[in-house]
Amino acid sequence: MACACFGSVHPGRGFHGAAIPGCPETLQSSGQNSRNRRESSEDQHQKVRQVREGDVVALPSGVADWFYNNGDSPLVLVQLLDTSNAANQLDQDFRKFFLAGNPQQELQSQRGQQERYRNLFGGFDERLLAEAFNVDTRLARRMKNENDNRGIIVQVQHELQMVSPQESREEEERERENQRRQGLEESFCSATLKHNINNPEDADLPILRHVQLSAQRGVLYPNALMTPNWNINAHSICYITRGSGRIK
């Protein structure tokens, strides 16, 4: 995408992958061997993160990402995109760039025109793609995928197998404590892109400072009132996940 965004996961769980330009495509995690208590760094996997209800995922502009639902219920993701962010060098119309498939989704632009999206390979000749990626023309034709009309959400025929790091809260807390102790800022490639907003004990997501966005979560119990408030230098959007009430 040409602008920064963040998404909030509501019902469901799944996996999220992000490829940050200029950063390694794989990472190494050290695991402790229970037999000899020695550290090994043989486990390599893509940057795949587990997401669940309450997670907030922030993405800078230019980051390619995908979501996969491996649960038994729908995965609902609400995304907020900031086209006025300084990283957006285009106009104020939202533009999403696809690396695969042939999405047929049409969106209404601010100019009142219908815009159709195709993947980035669709504008290149098959022979040029074959030469650039060192593949045959048949595979290059599949990369363009001009005859696929499934849209931006596709059904996986067989369960998608992947290797992902196990979530370890103690490990994340230890890493953040070391960074604070050493006075080091979180590097862009190793930045934490997700945080569970349901956990009030760990409400720090530094990547939000980079994309100039913030997230809040509130719960109003029966007969409770949120006091009147306003933002001086920002817009706000309120998304209600459950319940009913009145707003003025």
NORSULKA-V54115 format. One record per pair of residues at least 12 apart in sequence whose C-alpha atoms are under 7 Angstrom apart, sorted by the first residue. I is the first residue (numbers start at 1). J is the second residue. Records with the same first field share a line. If there is no record, write none. Layout:
I = J ; J
//
This chain:
1 = 61 ; 62 ; 63 ; 95 ; 96 ; 97
2 = 61 ; 62 ; 88 ; 95 ; 96
3 = 61 ; 81 ; 82 ; 83 ; 85 ; 87 ; 88
4 = 59 ; 60 ; 61 ; 81 ; 82 ; 85 ; 211
5 = 58 ; 59 ; 60 ; 79 ; 80 ; 81 ; 82
6 = 56 ; 57 ; 58 ; 59 ; 79 ; 80 ; 81
7 = 56 ; 57 ; 58 ; 77 ; 78 ; 79 ; 80
8 = 54 ; 55 ; 56 ; 57 ; 77 ; 78 ; 79
9 = 52 ; 53 ; 54 ; 55 ; 56 ; 76 ; 77 ; 78
10 = 53 ; 54 ; 76 ; 77
11 = 53 ; 74 ; 75 ; 76
12 = 52 ; 53 ; 71 ; 73 ; 74 ; 75 ; 76
13 = 51 ; 52 ; 53 ; 69 ; 71 ; 75
14 = 50 ; 51 ; 52 ; 68 ; 69 ; 70 ; 71
15 = 48 ; 49 ; 50 ; 51 ; 67 ; 68 ; 69
16 = 48 ; 49 ; 50 ; 51 ; 66 ; 67 ; 68
17 = 47 ; 48 ; 49 ; 65 ; 66 ; 67
18 = 47 ; 63 ; 64 ; 65 ; 66
19 = 63 ; 64 ; 65
20 = 63 ; 64 ; 189
21 = 63
23 = 189
25 = 46
26 = 44 ; 45 ; 46 ; 47
27 = 44 ; 45 ; 46 ; 47
28 = 41 ; 43 ; 44 ; 45
29 = 41 ; 43 ; 44
45 = 163 ; 164
48 = 164
49 = 164
54 = 196 ; 197 ; 198
55 = 194 ; 195 ; 196 ; 197
56 = 194 ; 195 ; 196 ; 197
57 = 193 ; 194 ; 195
58 = 193 ; 194 ; 207 ; 208
59 = 193
60 = 211
61 = 87
93 = 109 ; 110
97 = 119 ; 120
98 = 118 ; 119 ; 120
99 = 119 ; 120
100 = 119 ; 143
101 = 119 ; 145 ; 148
102 = 118 ; 119 ; 145 ; 146 ; 148 ; 149 ; 151
103 = 117 ; 118 ; 149 ; 150 ; 151 ; 152
104 = 116 ; 117 ; 149 ; 151
105 = 117 ; 151
121 = 143 ; 144
122 = 144
126 = 140 ; 141
191 = 207
192 = 205 ; 207
193 = 207
197 = 217
//
